[in-house]
């Protein structure tokens, strides 16, 4: 229609859409976080996520979204569990 979008209208209409669909309220901006989470969970490299989100510096992307990748944390926890085998028993990790 040739008019400039008013960001408040976009946010307001987004809230109304969520309400109409029975979804919980989130900010329109939260969709960026969802996008990054989905990309990261599907093994998209951080550099590509940075470019997709338009961050000028990869540290911005990494600092905000790196906590979402929980798989390396699970791997680390499993390694520690395997390393902490008690010598006098066959118990592994913190099990007794």
BELDA-V762621 format. One record per backbone hydrogen bond with DSSP energy under -0.5 kcal/mol. CO is the residue of the C=O (numbers start at 1). NH is the residue of the N-H. If there is no record, write none. Layout:
BEGIN
co;nh
CO;NH
CO;NH
END
This chain:
BEGIN
co;nh
5;7
6;9
6;10
7;11
8;12
9;13
10;14
11;15
12;16
13;17
14;18
15;19
16;20
17;21
18;23
19;22
27;30
28;31
29;32
29;33
30;34
31;35
32;36
33;37
34;38
35;39
36;40
37;41
38;42
39;44
40;43
45;48
45;49
46;50
47;51
48;52
49;53
50;54
50;55
57;60
57;61
58;62
59;63
60;64
61;65
62;66
65;68
66;69
68;70
70;74
71;75
72;76
73;77
74;78
75;79
76;80
77;81
78;82
79;83
80;84
81;93
83;85
86;89
91;86
92;95
END
